[in-house]
Amino acid sequence: MTTVLIIVISAVFGVSALLTVWRIIIGPSILDRAVASDVLLTLLICALGAEMAINHHTRSLPVLLIVAAVGVFGSVSIARFVARRDGGAER
């Protein structure tokens, strides 16, 4: 039963990641790509969290924190870039 559940979870994460990569490739705008990259990072965090729960360990926790930090900093950077490009308020 557990093996079937692991296979189903892996398939769902895999299909979701492929669809997200497809959205990153086809775009069409930079904001679509930014949202898709955030979704891909979230999928990675969820997959690592599921792996930690299945194997009963916390060794991947530093990796989760680094991936989350990269996602936050990337989103902020893209938001600032788009705001400047669109003529947003400057400091």
N, C-alpha and C positions, 0 to 999 in steps of 0.2 A: 504494500500500500504506500509506504513512504517513498519507494523508488518511483512509482507512478506519479506521485505528487511532485517530486523533484524534477522529473522529466517535463511535466506540464508547466511548472514554474519557469524552467529554463526555456521552454518553447515560447511562452508568453513574453519573457524578457527579450529573447532573441528577435522575435517578430517586431516587437515594439522598437527595439534599437534599429532594425533595418528600415522601418518606416520613418523613424526620426532622421536617420542619415539621409534618406531619400529627400526629406523636406529640407535638410541643410543643403543638399546639392542643387535642387531645383528652385529654391528661394520662394518667390521672386525678389522680395525686398530684404534688406539687411536685418530688419526687425523680425521677419519670419525666420531667418537663419539664427538670430540670437535666441529666440524663444525655443527653437528646435535644439540648439546646443544646451540650453538650460534643461530641457526635458531629457536629453541624452545623459547629462551629468546626474540628474535625479534618478534615472534608470540605473546608472552605475552604482549610485549610493544604495538604492533599494536592493540591487543584486548582491552587493557586498554584505549588506545587512542580513539578507536571507541566507547567504552562505555562512555568516557567523552564527546565526540562529540554528541552522541545520547541523553544523559541526561543533557547536557548543564552545566557542572560543571568542576572544576579543582582540586577537592579534591584528586584525584589519582596522581597528578603530582609528589609529593615526592616519591611515590612508583615507578613511571617510572624512576626517576633519580637513585634510588637505584638499580633497576634491570639492568639498563644500566651500572652502575659502576661495578656491579658483573660480568656482561658479559665481560667487557673490562679486568678486573683483572684476570678473569678466562682464557681468551684467551692468555693473556701475560704469565701467569703461565704455561699453557700447552705448549706454544711455547718454553719457556726456558727449560722445562723438556725434550721435544723431541730433542731440539738442543744439550743438554748435553748427552742424551742417544745415539744420533747418532754420537757423537764425534765431535760436532761443535767447533768453536773457543771459547776458554775460556779466561776470563779476568784475 
